[in-house]
Amino acid sequence: MICAPLSGPDDFEGWRRAARAFALAGITPSQIVWQIGGERDLFATESLPPPSPSQGAAFSVPRAFVQLAEAAILHRDPERFAMLYALLAQLRERPGSLEDRADPLVRRVEALAKAVRRDMHKMRAFVRFRELADDDGSRFVAWFEPEHHIVRANAGFFVRRFASMRWSILTPERSIHWDGETVSEGPGAHRGDAPADDPVEDIWKGYYAAIFNPARLKTGAMLSEMPKKYWRNLPEASLIPGLVAGAQAREAAMIATPPKPPSRPGNADAAWQALRGEAMACTRCPLYHDTTQTVFGEGPVSAPLMFVGEQPGDQEDLAGRPFVGPAGQLFDRALEEAGIDRTRTYVTNAVKHFKHERRGKRRIHQTPETPEIKACRWWLEQEWDLVRPRIIVALGATAGRALLGKAVTISRMRGAPIPLESGAQGWITIHPSFLLRLPDEQRKTEERARFVRELRVIGEQVRALA
Ligand code: URA
């Protein structure tokens, strides 16, 4: 047996170095004992063979595997290092096996990565800071119990979100601290090390009560998104029974009250840059395989008008920008005729990776399905939240589904504004590629004119609301 020492439970770089050396030396998965923190297994006889530079150069794996392994390695399953090494060995024999959704090893590793991503999401959603006074002023302290080894990997998110605060997140495995300039780490902590309550709770409670939407009350879904285990850390959890009880009355009041114009956070540009950066590494659904890049939205973060398309096409995938191919050019001309300056709008897609199938050298567009739209709504919602447009226009059925969360019939819903929960106005119209596909020239001319008329009305609405 060969011992592979790792510096910690989330030591991806250590695993990667060792795995590369073992694979080059032809070591099989069953010969390796993966060990965390310097302890040696009684049965391990050899240590790691060092990789030589020339061997290193000969070794490559798909980027998708690296992204999958980076997430899966954070799982608490003690078998994860061995599983990943077995998958690496399998990929060297069968390079295409990562795309094989039925492969049992790929499925197991993907399940690990999925659980880790979910845990990271939970940490982002449920960490609640309490304010403490220390010698240098205020420090915000939070307690969180993750299921997996995600704390270090999630630190960047909290740094970006709370860059101007000094904060600490305490967890049983390790603590992380931010002093406004650098992140540092400390040992694990106990729940009692974090303050139990604080005036900041009133702010959270006020915020939660304000955003609680009685029209969207689904208790089952709420429990699955916010498992009871986290409730004790959340000041706003104490409000839930009361808010649920009053939901009907609040829903009636909400319908009777006209929506307020949305307001945008002060650091929206920096937050948008950070969000785009995160989306570039997105593996939330399998579509990132076999694409060039994530095609994120573009345009001013202060744009009052947002367009949502379906997904990038072949040219958008290569260029990394939405709506630059044939449909995009048609869209640009229609906008111009309608008096809308594209550079003052925010243009994005419901799905941010190009779904396609290969036929010879060509990549043929495939319509994204509900799981892909749902997975990608994570990004779209955050774009809405940052841009906070007055008007959001869904171009086509996929965008309509993403906007309203249900299937839409364009012919029935186009031509009139739809009030959205955010206070923005929604519009649904055709996708420009619909015009490209119409075989009949006269119908094409009529449909195009109708599209331009709709855009003109939308442009007038934006000006009226500004
Ligand atoms: N079609 C879309 O829906 N979006 C693009 O970015 C390009 C084509």
Residues whose N, C-alpha, C, O or C-beta is under 5 A from the ligand:
A	BS01	URA	G309 E310 Q311 P312 G313 E316 R321 P322 F323 A327 N349
